[in-house]
Amino acid sequence: MEKSIHVQIFWVLLMTAASIIPVLLTETIPLGPLLLATAFAFGLAAAPTALGALLTTRKELTQSLYETRRARAAELEAQETSARAAERARIAREIHDAVGHHATLIAVESAALAATAPDPAVRETALRLRALAKESLSEMRAALGLLNSDTTYPSLQELIDRARVAGVSVTLSETGDTALSPAVSRALFRVVQESLTNVTKHAPGATVTVTVDRASPVRVTVVNGPGDLPSLADGGGAGLHGLSERVRLAGGTLTTSYRADGGFSVSAVLPSGKSKVDGQDSTFGGGARDAATA
């Protein structure tokens, strides 16, 4: 920068001298007019240089202001990200401490009941409750990011078998063998899981038909007989709201509707094949951490 200023001064003086020297060689000019002429020549030579320097300084100041604003925006974004992360961590701790405590008590008391109950059916039910409580803890910790990515989930058939043990009459029909990405596999699993949960709560005893077509695109439909299932339109079914968002994040669409016979239908259309984001294929028997969409 200093070298550039010296060069500019040199050229201004050179141009001033080039303007005055020819006049001095050909004319005799008194000192006063000579000084005025020199000042005028210097001003004419320096004006463009001064204007250029002014424009350069303005450009540099504008760039500096832009960089300052961008740095400030990045700082604010970093602060917001840090605040969101801290809030998520706080919520995760609250959920883990509260829900985890009760789920652990359920598992412990179920184990105690299984060890002391004289009735084999009661012992079997208690052991099943203990297994469900432990699995709930694992899924909760995986969703909160407290476990490694090797957390596994039950298969679709295991989910159906559990529903049958709970008294739900379920028929499963599966077609196609397209490899699914982990995100799509989890979304498909959750559609069936949430649907069976709603049937258990709102339409006990209803017959359920689960149809899965692993084609392109993947389609899953869960239809049950008459019951008092919540509708997305009347403010009920918070689980269905969350399920709709999960399916959307996986790149699909969810449709829910009441049937003419009084039953309820949940249908999802999901993309098939390998996901660029997930980077690996997965089936219902295994899966990665579900924190991204939980």
C-alpha positions in Angstrom: 0.0 0.0 0.0 2.8 2.4 0.9 4.7 1.6 -2.3 1.6 2.3 -4.3 1.2 5.8 -2.7 4.8 6.6 -3.5 4.3 5.6 -7.1 1.2 7.8 -7.4 3.1 10.8 -5.9 5.9 10.2 -8.4 3.6 10.2 -11.4 1.8 13.3 -10.1 5.0 15.2 -9.7 6.2 13.9 -13.1 3.1 15.1 -14.8 3.3 18.5 -13.1 6.9 18.9 -14.1 6.1 17.9 -17.7 3.4 20.6 -17.8 5.6 23.4 -16.3 9.1 22.8 -17.7 8.1 23.4 -21.4 6.6 26.8 -20.4 9.7 27.8 -18.4 11.9 27.0 -21.4 9.9 29.1 -23.8 8.4 31.8 -21.6 9.6 34.2 -18.9 7.0 34.1 -16.2 7.0 36.1 -12.9 7.2 34.1 -9.7 3.6 34.7 -8.7 2.0 33.5 -11.9 4.5 30.7 -12.0 3.5 29.4 -8.6 -0.2 29.7 -9.6 0.5 27.8 -12.8 2.4 25.1 -10.9 -0.3 24.7 -8.4 -2.9 24.5 -11.2 -0.9 21.9 -13.0 -0.3 20.0 -9.8 -4.1 20.0 -9.1 -4.9 18.8 -12.6 -2.4 15.9 -12.2 -3.4 15.0 -8.7 -7.2 15.2 -9.2 -7.5 11.8 -11.0 -5.1 10.2 -8.6 -7.0 11.5 -5.6 -10.3 10.3 -7.1 -8.9 6.9 -7.8 -7.6 6.7 -4.3 -10.9 7.7 -2.9 -12.8 5.1 -5.0 -10.3 2.4 -3.9 -10.6 3.4 -0.2 -14.4 3.3 -0.6 -14.3 -0.2 -2.1 -12.0 -1.4 0.6 -14.3 0.1 3.3 -17.3 -1.5 1.7 -15.6 -4.9 1.5 -14.5 -4.5 5.1 -18.0 -3.7 6.2 -19.3 -6.7 4.3 -16.8 -9.0 5.9 -17.7 -7.5 9.3 -21.4 -8.1 8.7 -20.8 -11.6 7.5 -18.6 -12.4 10.5 -21.4 -11.0 12.8 -24.0 -13.1 11.0 -21.8 -16.2 11.4 -21.3 -15.4 15.1 -25.1 -15.0 15.7 -25.8 -18.2 13.8 -23.2 -20.0 15.9 -24.7 -18.6 19.1 -28.2 -19.7 18.0 -26.9 -23.2 17.1 -25.2 -23.4 20.4 -28.4 -22.3 22.2 -30.5 -24.8 20.3 -28.0 -27.6 21.1 -28.0 -26.7 24.8 -31.8 -26.7 24.8 -32.0 -30.0 23.1 -29.5 -31.4 25.6 -31.6 -30.1 28.4 -34.8 -31.6 27.0 -32.9 -34.9 26.4 -31.7 -35.0 30.0 -35.3 -34.2 31.3 -36.8 -37.0 29.1 -34.0 -39.5 30.1 -34.3 -38.7 33.8 -38.1 -38.8 34.0 -39.2 -41.4 31.4 -36.0 -43.5 32.0 -36.7 -43.6 35.7 -40.3 -44.9 35.2 -39.3 -47.4 32.5 -36.6 -48.7 34.7 -39.0 -49.2 37.6 -41.4 -51.0 35.2 -38.6 -53.3 34.2 -37.4 -54.0 37.7 -40.9 -54.6 39.1 -41.8 -56.8 36.1 -38.7 -58.9 36.8 -39.6 -59.2 40.4 -43.2 -60.3 39.5 -41.8 -62.9 37.1 -39.6 -64.3 39.8 -42.4 -64.5 42.4 -45.6 -65.1 40.6 -46.9 -68.8 40.8 -48.9 -68.6 37.6 -46.8 -69.3 34.5 -49.0 -67.0 32.4 -48.4 -64.1 34.8 -44.6 -64.8 34.7 -44.6 -64.9 30.9 -46.5 -61.6 30.8 -44.2 -60.0 33.3 -41.1 -61.1 31.4 -42.6 -59.6 28.2 -43.3 -56.3 30.0 -39.7 -56.3 31.2 -38.4 -56.8 27.7 -40.7 -54.1 26.3 -39.5 -51.7 29.1 -35.8 -52.4 28.3 -36.4 -51.9 24.6 -38.2 -48.7 25.2 -35.2 -47.5 27.2 -32.9 -48.4 24.4 -35.0 -46.7 21.7 -35.3 -43.6 23.9 -31.6 -43.4 24.5 -30.9 -44.0 20.8 -33.3 -41.2 19.8 -31.6 -38.9 22.3 -28.2 -39.7 20.9 -27.1 -41.5 24.1 -26.2 -44.8 22.4 -23.9 -45.7 19.5 -25.3 -46.1 16.0 -25.4 -49.9 16.2 -28.7 -49.8 18.1 -31.1 -52.4 16.5 -34.8 -52.4 16.2 -37.3 -55.4 16.1 -38.3 -56.7 12.7 -41.7 -56.0 11.2 -42.8 -59.6 11.9 -41.7 -59.2 15.5 -43.8 -56.1 15.8 -46.8 -57.9 14.4 -46.3 -60.9 16.7 -46.2 -58.5 19.7 -49.5 -56.9 18.7 -51.0 -60.4 18.4 -49.8 -61.3 21.9 -51.5 -58.1 23.1 -54.8 -59.3 21.6 -54.8 -57.5 18.3 -55.9 -59.6 15.3 -53.3 -58.7 12.6 -52.8 -60.0 9.1 -49.5 -59.2 7.4 -49.0 -59.3 3.6 -45.6 -58.5 2.2 -44.5 -58.3 -1.4 -41.3 -57.1 -3.2 -37.7 -57.3 -2.2 -36.3 -53.8 -3.0 -33.5 -52.8 -0.7 -34.5 -49.8 1.4 -32.5 -47.1 2.9 -32.3 -46.8 6.8 -34.5 -43.7 6.8 -37.2 -45.3 4.6 -37.0 -48.6 6.7 -37.5 -46.7 9.9 -40.4 -44.6 8.5 -42.1 -47.8 7.2 -41.6 -49.5 10.6 -43.0 -46.5 12.4 -46.1 -46.3 10.2 -47.0 -49.8 11.2 -46.0 -49.3 14.8 -48.1 -46.2 15.3 -51.1 -47.6 13.5 -51.1 -50.7 15.7 -50.7 -48.5 18.8 -53.7 -46.5 17.8 -55.7 -49.7 17.2 -54.7 -51.0 20.6 -55.8 -47.7 22.3 -58.9 -46.8 20.3 -60.2 -49.9 18.6 -59.4 -52.9 20.8 -60.6 -56.1 19.2 -60.7 -54.7 15.7 -59.2 -56.7 12.9 -56.2 -55.2 11.3 -54.7 -55.8 7.8 -51.1 -54.6 7.1 -50.0 -54.6 3.5 -46.4 -53.8 2.5 -45.2 -53.6 -1.0 -41.5 -53.0 -1.3 -41.6 -51.9 -4.9 -40.8 -48.6 -6.4 -42.2 -46.6 -4.7 -42.7 -48.4 -1.4 -46.3 -48.6 -0.2 -47.6 -49.5 3.2 -51.3 -49.6 4.2 -52.7 -50.4 7.6 -56.5 -50.9 7.7 -58.6 -51.7 10.8 -62.2 -52.4 11.4 -64.6 -50.0 13.2 -63.3 -48.1 16.2 -63.0 -44.6 17.7 -59.7 -43.6 16.1 -58.6 -40.0 16.2 -58.6 -37.8 13.0 -55.9 -35.4 11.9 -58.6 -32.9 11.2 -60.3 -32.7 14.6 -57.1 -32.0 16.6 -56.6 -35.6 17.8 -54.0 -38.1 16.9 -50.8 -36.3 17.9 -49.0 -39.5 17.0 -50.3 -39.3 13.5 -49.1 -35.7 13.2 -45.6 -36.8 14.2 -45.8 -39.8 11.9 -46.8 -37.6 9.0 -43.7 -35.4 9.6 -41.5 -38.5 9.8 -42.7 -39.8 6.5 -42.3 -36.4 4.9 -38.7 -36.2 6.1 -38.1 -39.6 4.5 -39.3 -38.2 1.2 -42.8 -39.8 1.3 -46.4 -38.9 1.9 -48.9 -40.1 4.5 -52.7 -40.4 4.0 -55.2 -41.1 6.7 -58.9 -41.6 6.2 -62.1 -43.0 7.7 -63.6 -45.9 5.8 -67.3 -46.4 4.9 -67.6 -49.4 7.3 -66.4 -47.2 10.2 -62.8 -48.4 10.1 -59.7 -46.4 9.7 -56.9 -46.5 7.1 -53.3 -45.3 7.2 -51.3 -45.3 4.0 -47.8 -44.2 3.2 -45.9 -43.9 0.0 -42.1 -43.8 0.4 -39.2 -43.7 -2.0 -37.3 -46.9 -2.5 -33.6 -47.9 -3.1 -30.4 -46.7 -1.6 -30.3 -43.3 0.0 -27.4 -40.9 -0.7 -27.8 -39.4 2.7 -27.9 -42.7 4.7 -25.1 -44.2 2.6 -26.0 -47.8 3.3 -28.9 -50.2 3.0 -30.8 -51.5 6.0 -33.7 -53.8 6.8 -36.1 -53.9 9.6 -33.9 -56.2 11.5 -31.2 -53.6 12.0 -31.0 -49.9 11.9 -29.1 -46.8 12.8 -29.8 -44.3 15.4 -33.2 -42.7 14.9 -32.3 -39.3 16.3 -32.6 -37.4 13.0 -36.3 -38.0 12.7 -37.5 -38.9 16.2 
